[in-house]
Amino acid sequence: MIFKSFGKSVRYRDDRRYSLAVTAFTPRFYDPMDTRNITSVICRELEAQPLTPLPELPRFEGSGLYAIYYTGTIETLYVPLVGHDVPVYVGQSHSHNSATGVAVSGRTPLFSRVSGHGRSIAGGNLTLTDFAVRLLLMPDVHADLGENGLRVNYQPVWNAILRGFGSNEQGSSTRKSARTKWDTVHAGRSRSYGSSPHDRDALIERARAHIAERIALIGEIPWR
């Protein structure tokens, strides 16, 4: 009879010796305060929140993290995302200015930020009712971690490819500056007065390929 042990020889009364195979064994190391683990917890919690249609977003106070999703059936570029819980855009709003530490004006920074995005979507000739948002009120430091985790792992198409969606409205003296990639594909916002240095068809094809690639990599998202 062989008595199992890790890398040891076992001697019996009849003086027989059995050399057992060495089995490498190291318990898993886990640091709950590692930023990667905290990020996964934050992102998982955000994705546990209900989807709220953008036109139905009620006014609320506070700052935090958000993710915008396409939920419609019309925009063929974004339809592949439906059902996969892959956002088109993610971001956060701070309660304090990151450079000065001074509290932001107003009591509704997250609501104001997302509401502004709703106006941009409608201004870009997209159907606002085809978009929904997940929201999570939280401290600035955790909102930053969550935003980074979502951006790195999902690489949402409006963050990574069609950039410019979240840009601020241009002033009257700068409205002739070049259009963003987002405004090139979804023209209509007042900030898109300037010329476009981008090829619209090429951008759409690049966005389409990116979306397919990110959907294929869903299984590598650490918190899913």
Disulfide bonds with the S-S distance in Angstrom:
none
